[in-house]
Amino acid sequence: MKPLRWGIISTGRIAHTFAQDLGHVDEGVVVAVGSRNLETAQNFANEFGLSRAYGSYEALVEDPDVDAVYVGTPHPMHLENALLALNHGKPVLVEKAFTMNADEARQLIEVARAKKLFVMEAMWTRFLPHVVALRDLIRAGALGELVAFEADHGKWFPTNASSRLFAPELGGSALLDLGIYPVSFASMLFGRPSRVCSLVEPSFTGVDGQVSMLFGYDTGAHAVLTCTSSARSATRACVTGREARIEIGGDFYAPVSFELITRDGEARSYHFDVPGRGLQFQAIEVARCLEAGLLESPVMPLDETLAIMETLDAVLADPQGPS
């Protein structure tokens, strides 16, 4: 399989990490970058040895040597940027949260399916070795019937009104930026919740700054999730079954080890050697899917991405009560 040739829309921190992590694998290579500022694009290109730097996103998606586009811009730009790539016939990997809300997600998915083009949400955690191993253990019955999931994701950010976490025009939101990780993890385990209860505390700019969630499922399982943009939390997770539980140390959403602890207290550790930050595994999945002629990933399917966005909408729509 030839390396998938990536064009990156954005020159921000996550775009840098994506480009760096692709250097650890043979399945993909960054060939071009696009920015609204040519100088910024050229600086990015110089850093990663790219021959193509574009001062517009349009020029990037028009490049015939770009096989797929990675959208790493802030949340409010995801829909527009992804549609631009799709309308130029390019498969797209869109940073999480996929869009600002479920309506935008639905629109993007409808266009991708109408054009028969691949799109995937860049929930990179789902493709990490420890998460793959966790799913395998659950599938093999090592935990028994699942009954609960707990996870937190809190980071401290300075109170800067122009920060991506706090500025409304940049999609500022603890839930969209941080809470998406535990919410997506819960979705992977249990699917769509049948009951959603939430408590939302606004930040100093009015966007959600701290969110606590309780999800209920038809199986009787519960998920207890929290996120905050004002403090560094433990960022741990625990998947509990009737026979055993899996405890994932901080940061649960990044490359990390975990312990499987049986009901009797017997513990077994699982360790994983991952170069870089771990974003390369989602790129490998995109390359695999495109090689196989798939229009979406069975590991991160579009219907699930839409269901997650609908869940996020429900969390913010009716805080302090069930939806």
Secondary structure by P-SEA (a helix, b strand, c coil): cccbbbbbccccaaaaaaaaaacccccccccccccccaaaaaaaaaaaccccccccaaaaaacccccbbbbcccccaaaaaaaaaaaabbbbbbcccccccaaaaaaaaaaaaaabbbbbccccccccaaaaaaaaaaaaccccccccccbbbbbbbcccccccccccccccccccccaaaaaaaaaaccccccbbbbbbbbcccccccbbbbbbbccccbbbbbbccccccccbbbbbbcccbbbbbcccccccbbbbbbcccbbbbbbbbbbccccaaaaaaaaaaaaaacccccccccaaaaaaaaaaaaaaaacccccc
